[in-house]
Amino acid sequence: MENKKWKILVLDDEKIVLDSVSRILEEENCQVKTCRKGEEALETLKEGGFDILITDLKMPGMDGLQAMEAMLEIDPDISVIMFTAYSTVDSAVKAMKLGAVDYIRKPFTPDQLTELVEKVMNSRKARLEKRYREDTFAEIKNAISSTLNLKEVLDLIVQGVVKVMKVKGSTLSLVDKNREKIRIFASHGLSRNYVDKGLLDSSKSLSDTTMNGKQVWIEEASTDPRVQYPSEAKREGIASILSVPLIVRNKVIGALRVYTAEPRKFTEEESRFLFGFAEQVALAIENARSYEDVKDECEALRDDLWDYFDKDGYA
């Protein structure tokens, strides 16, 4: 838990418990506020910024369950841990049904407490990151649906991917009609020199993505033989690459790639999200392409009609 600044609110009517918990968590670089009454804790919570509430179940006046329910109304995102004795385990289970994420029995060791807090914080981080991705994805979808201009669609996609995945950069590439070459049509976060380094050979550059429709992860781009331009990747400061296919009607039309500055293993949740996003991206591209094709046909027809009428002196 080194170098992790988490803000924790502790509610217990016993001063010895508050002092003990504060000492344990502050040694782990947590910021701790303590309260002995539920009403006091409610006012403290309004300061904002708390990650975790740790509360006793049995207290005079407002008990732990009442305090938890009131605090979750103020901050629905706060993660709640319950202190409980063996005689109140059933109440702790009830608390978890009402919104608590875990409980710890008294007496507990410092290691038991710090391990539980770290576990809860990891779960909280994953939950909030998932929500962030979903909310940002919804924003991107709305932005994409507001335009049928293909260039704007592609730019919005790569910008959104960098924001959602919190990565160095992203590119969107499309294959040619012969499925031999791949060209980058949109990028964000990468230098012009890197983007313009040359056409990609579909048989060499992470070929499983474009030829077989598979997701490909490269941990070290500068040394992996699947990367077509490893020295350029090294100069650009690219460490890892995750590439997912763009598929429309069972046909791969290109690839969406993300690039990191540090070696990174993507979680299963992140990989699933990017793959699902790529499905939406492929449909958006196809819709924009269809619109562009229809627009070009209309413009060509208009020009033909103009030439016809002008030739006969009607214009």
Summary of the structure (lengths in Angstrom):
residues: 315
radius of gyration: 27.7
end to end distance: 78.5
largest distance: 100.0
contacts: 990
relative contact order: 0.08
helix: 50%
strand: 20%
